[in-house]
Every structure is written in C-alpha cells, then in structure tokens.
Amino acid sequence: MVETDAVVIGAGPVGLFQVFQLGLQDIRAHLIDALPHPGGQCAELYPDKPIYDIAGLPVCTGSELTKRLLQQIAPFATPMHLGQQVQSLQRQPDGRLLLSTTAGRQWLTRAVFLAAGVGAFVPRKVAVPGLDAFEAGPHPQVRYFGVDAATLSGQHAVIMGGEDAALETALQLLRSQHCASVTLLHRSDRFKAEAALEQAAREAIGQGALRFVVGQPLALESTPGPQGPRLQALRLATPDTPEGQTQPLPVDVLLPRLGLSPQLGPIAEWGLAMERKQIVVDTARFATSEAGIFAVGDVCTYPGKRKLIVCGFHEATLAAFAAAELIHPERRVLLQYTTTSPRLHALLGVASPARG
Ligand SMILES: Cc1cc2nc3c(=O)[nH]c(=O)nc-3n(C[C@H](O)[C@H](O)[C@H](O)COP(=O)(O)OP(=O)(O)OC[C@H]3O[C@@H](n4cnc5c(N)ncnc54)[C@H](O)[C@@H]3O)c2cc1C
C-alpha cells in the first residue's frame, strides 16, 4: 500500500493540470487512470482534432495539449498508474482515505481529487461466456488495449470491430509481419472509419493479406494446457451458417476493438452529494460533501458550470489552494507568482532570475 498526501483520479487535461497546481503547493500526488495512456477525452475522443480555446495556445490538437500538460508536470515526477480503474474509496478511522483499483493496488491518502470527467473509459466487452478468463496472466489471449506486435510472433491474430481502432490495429499487425495470420472480424461488411483507413483495409482484404470474416461470436472452444485452459477458437454465427449453428474461427490472440464507453461506475456509490451524475462542489474550494475529497473538471457541477478545459484549469487551481490548507495547516498559504517566486522556481526546478 502506498501512503501519500494526494491522489488524483483521472489523467485527462484537468487531472494533469491538477497535478501541476498541487506541485506548486508542494503537494506530491499519485495519478490514476483507467486508460492505458494520459489525456482523457482529448487523447481518446479527438487526438487529431484542433482545439482553439486554450488560453495562450491559438490552436493545438488533443494529443498536443496532452503532451504539453505532461511536459508541464514533468518537474514533479508524478507516479502514474494507468490501465486501472479506482473502484473503492473508504474513510479510515484516522480520517485518511483508502483507495483501491481494479489492479489490486491501494493508496492511503489525505486528499483525493476527482478529475474523472464523464467516467472511466472502459472497453466494450465481447459478450461470449467464459472469454474473460483469457484476459489475465502473463500472456493473455484476449487483449482489449494496446499490443506489441513483436510479442505475437507466429500467432493467428483476430481483431474485432469495424471502426478506426480495429482497422488501425489490423493494418499495424499486417505491417509488422510478425503474425502467422491477421483476421478482421466484424458483425457486418460495413465499416465506420476514416476514409483513408477504410481504403487501406479494403485493399489489404482485396490482396488477401488481411482475412475478413463477417460474423458474431457466440461461444468459444478451449483446450486444457499446463498453465490453464487455452483459447482455441471462437464459434461464430455467420450469414452462411444455418440458424442455430456456428462455425469455428481459430484464434491464438483476440484483440477486441469495439470502442470505449465512459462509466462513472463506483464513483456514484461513494456517498458524495450528486446532481444529474455530477458531483456537487462549492466554488471557492471545489470541495465535495466529504472532507478531503475535491472534484474538478467535467465530473463536478455548480451553478454556471461549463464543461470546458479552461474552466477545469481554474477549478484545479482553487482546489489545490484549498488542499494546501488541509495538508500543510502549519504553513500560511500565500499567493505567489511563478514569474517571481524563488520558492516556486525551486519546486519547478528552474533557475531564479538574478535580482537586478
Ligand atoms: C469531440 C470533443 C471536442 C471537444 N472540444 C473541446 C474544445 O474545443 N474546448 C474545450 O474546452 N473542451 C472541449 N471538449 C470538452 C473537453 O474535452 C472536456 O471538458 C475535458 O476533457 C474534461 O477534462 P477532464 O480532465 O475533466 O475529464 P476527461 O477528459 O473526461 O478525463 C477523465 C479521465 O478520468 C478517468 N477516470 C474516470 N473515472 C475513473 C476511475 N474510477 N478510475 C480511473 N480513472 C478514471 C477516465 O478514464 C478519463 O481518462 C471537447 C469534448 C469532445 C468530446
């Protein structure tokens, strides 16, 4: 279990800036996100689209903003725990908060910052009974996130889905030439992807490099192995199989890319005052109804709330000032400028300009 002063839940733009503002208050935070990468909606929903309303940045894409925010928090060397969803939050007898994630990790902290946006982005699952048993272990056969093609050498890979992520993964595996075969499995022969991607995928299918199967997996076949059962095939209902029957699709590794859906999930059950699936905060401290728990960004609500990144940046700034009073009660929390404060320069690891 990790003991710390602060945990930020959500590595979207607001969670990242929260870490920065906490750093300026000399509060080191741990950052947790369900996604395998930082950036929240910016990285997941519009990485290549332009944003025009970030103060001082006339235009930048979602991924560029994420990159810049990561650069900004670099001085604080924040431990990031990605690919895990915070599931429980419990008050301890000493007043601290105990957090646990789906990866079985735990943190004991004095303050929690909910920067959870519209919820944890979790992959849409394949509805085949028993398939989740193949997601675990050192060499999982079912992988919902990312993949290093080099680890799939000689394997028969099946990618599921008909959107950008599925087509991109299929083409990436083809290019790497590590797999014994690459199959794209989709419930229909219509894709919902960018034109260039679709064209590349259709060309690969036409050339026979990418195998394309229309079908719906209903069941699986597995065999016992020395390290537990091994997935051998999916049983598919296809347009050609008679009603009530299925045909096998051999698979060594299954990469479902069916999209992500945000789930507020457990946060809604932590007893915080909420209004329409958002957490109620005060606008001076961005404190929730529970002591030591703050909420910022899209997840919070108050009169006049606008779900904009710049609004989240303001919220994170005031929440950090409030947390400083809680975590360092012995210190006077003063407003200092990053331009002129030697203390802030020391925290940021930059040189103070010589006095003239
Ligand atoms: C298409 C589109 C275009 C947009 N364009 C603009 C724009 O031009 N300007 C602008 O200001 N805003 C824009 N927005 C809105 C902006 O993206 C959001 O206001 C912003 O992303 C909110 O940031 P956030 O950090 O609060 O939440 P998010 O970006 O949603 O990040 C929240 C993170 O928390 C994680 N999380 C949630 N719950 C948990 C949990 N229990 N455990 C672990 N992790 C968890 C999620 O996985 C996610 O990564 C746009 C939004 C969309 C969809």
Ligand as a Chemical Component Dictionary entry (heavy atoms), coordinates in Angstrom:
data_LIG
# 
_chem_comp.id                   LIG 
_chem_comp.type                 NON-POLYMER 
_chem_comp.pdbx_formal_charge   0 
_chem_comp.three_letter_code    LIG 
# 
loop_
_chem_comp_atom.comp_id 
_chem_comp_atom.atom_id 
_chem_comp_atom.alt_atom_id 
_chem_comp_atom.type_symbol 
_chem_comp_atom.charge 
_chem_comp_atom.model_Cartn_x 
_chem_comp_atom.model_Cartn_y 
_chem_comp_atom.model_Cartn_z 
_chem_comp_atom.pdbx_ordinal 
LIG C1  C1  C 0 -15.245 15.890 -29.568 1  
LIG C2  C2  C 0 -14.971 16.819 -28.400 2  
LIG C3  C3  C 0 -14.394 18.044 -28.638 3  
LIG C4  C4  C 0 -14.135 18.927 -27.571 4  
LIG N1  N1  N 0 -13.579 20.146 -27.820 5  
LIG C5  C5  C 0 -13.333 20.993 -26.793 6  
LIG C6  C6  C 0 -12.774 22.283 -27.021 7  
LIG O1  O1  O 0 -12.529 22.676 -28.176 8  
LIG N2  N2  N 0 -12.527 23.074 -25.933 9  
LIG C7  C7  C 0 -12.803 22.688 -24.647 10 
LIG O2  O2  O 0 -12.553 23.438 -23.720 11 
LIG N3  N3  N 0 -13.361 21.465 -24.417 12 
LIG C8  C8  C 0 -13.626 20.625 -25.445 13 
LIG N4  N4  N 0 -14.202 19.399 -25.185 14 
LIG C9  C9  C 0 -14.529 19.048 -23.783 15 
LIG C10 C10 C 0 -13.250 18.627 -23.048 16 
LIG O3  O3  O 0 -12.633 17.544 -23.745 17 
LIG C11 C11 C 0 -13.595 18.222 -21.626 18 
LIG O4  O4  O 0 -14.157 19.337 -20.978 19 
LIG C12 C12 C 0 -12.326 17.779 -20.892 20 
LIG O5  O5  O 0 -11.762 16.631 -21.486 21 
LIG C13 C13 C 0 -12.638 17.473 -19.430 22 
LIG O6  O6  O 0 -11.437 17.093 -18.834 23 
LIG P1  P1  P 0 -11.425 16.195 -17.519 24 
LIG O7  O7  O 0 -9.975  16.030 -17.202 25 
LIG O8  O8  O 0 -12.343 16.784 -16.516 26 
LIG O9  O9  O 0 -12.098 14.806 -17.935 27 
LIG P2  P2  P 0 -11.756 13.731 -19.057 28 
LIG O10 O10 O 0 -11.023 14.319 -20.190 29 
LIG O11 O11 O 0 -13.051 13.046 -19.337 30 
LIG O12 O12 O 0 -10.782 12.707 -18.318 31 
LIG C14 C14 C 0 -11.267 11.958 -17.248 32 
LIG C15 C15 C 0 -10.364 10.742 -17.054 33 
LIG O13 O13 O 0 -10.723 10.112 -15.831 34 
LIG C16 C16 C 0 -10.613 8.722  -15.988 35 
LIG N5  N5  N 0 -11.450 8.097  -14.957 36 
LIG C17 C17 C 0 -12.747 8.331  -14.668 37 
LIG N6  N6  N 0 -13.155 7.585  -13.639 38 
LIG C18 C18 C 0 -12.079 6.855  -13.268 39 
LIG C19 C19 C 0 -11.877 5.871  -12.268 40 
LIG N7  N7  N 0 -12.845 5.478  -11.413 41 
LIG N8  N8  N 0 -10.649 5.300  -12.177 42 
LIG C20 C20 C 0 -9.654  5.663  -13.037 43 
LIG N9  N9  N 0 -9.801  6.582  -13.996 44 
LIG C21 C21 C 0 -10.995 7.171  -14.107 45 
LIG C22 C22 C 0 -11.105 8.485  -17.410 46 
LIG O14 O14 O 0 -10.614 7.230  -17.916 47 
LIG C23 C23 C 0 -10.535 9.689  -18.150 48 
LIG O15 O15 O 0 -9.292  9.431  -18.762 49 
LIG C24 C24 C 0 -14.470 18.528 -26.234 50 
LIG C25 C25 C 0 -15.031 17.265 -25.999 51 
LIG C26 C26 C 0 -15.297 16.421 -27.066 52 
LIG C27 C27 C 0 -15.902 15.066 -26.782 53 
# 
loop_
_chem_comp_bond.comp_id 
_chem_comp_bond.atom_id_1 
_chem_comp_bond.atom_id_2 
_chem_comp_bond.value_order 
_chem_comp_bond.pdbx_ordinal 
LIG C1  C2  SING 1  
LIG C2  C3  SING 2  
LIG C2  C26 DOUB 3  
LIG C3  C4  DOUB 4  
LIG C4  N1  SING 5  
LIG C4  C24 SING 6  
LIG N1  C5  DOUB 7  
LIG C5  C6  SING 8  
LIG C5  C8  SING 9  
LIG C6  O1  DOUB 10 
LIG C6  N2  SING 11 
LIG N2  C7  SING 12 
LIG C7  O2  DOUB 13 
LIG C7  N3  SING 14 
LIG N3  C8  DOUB 15 
LIG C8  N4  SING 16 
LIG N4  C9  SING 17 
LIG N4  C24 SING 18 
LIG C9  C10 SING 19 
LIG C10 O3  SING 20 
LIG C10 C11 SING 21 
LIG C11 O4  SING 22 
LIG C11 C12 SING 23 
LIG C12 O5  SING 24 
LIG C12 C13 SING 25 
LIG C13 O6  SING 26 
LIG O6  P1  SING 27 
LIG P1  O7  DOUB 28 
LIG P1  O8  SING 29 
LIG P1  O9  SING 30 
LIG O9  P2  SING 31 
LIG P2  O10 DOUB 32 
LIG P2  O11 SING 33 
LIG P2  O12 SING 34 
LIG O12 C14 SING 35 
LIG C14 C15 SING 36 
LIG C15 O13 SING 37 
LIG C15 C23 SING 38 
LIG O13 C16 SING 39 
LIG C16 N5  SING 40 
LIG C16 C22 SING 41 
LIG N5  C17 SING 42 
LIG N5  C21 SING 43 
LIG C17 N6  DOUB 44 
LIG N6  C18 SING 45 
LIG C18 C19 SING 46 
LIG C18 C21 DOUB 47 
LIG C19 N7  SING 48 
LIG C19 N8  DOUB 49 
LIG N8  C20 SING 50 
LIG C20 N9  DOUB 51 
LIG N9  C21 SING 52 
LIG C22 O14 SING 53 
LIG C22 C23 SING 54 
LIG C23 O15 SING 55 
LIG C24 C25 DOUB 56 
LIG C25 C26 SING 57 
LIG C26 C27 SING 58 
# 
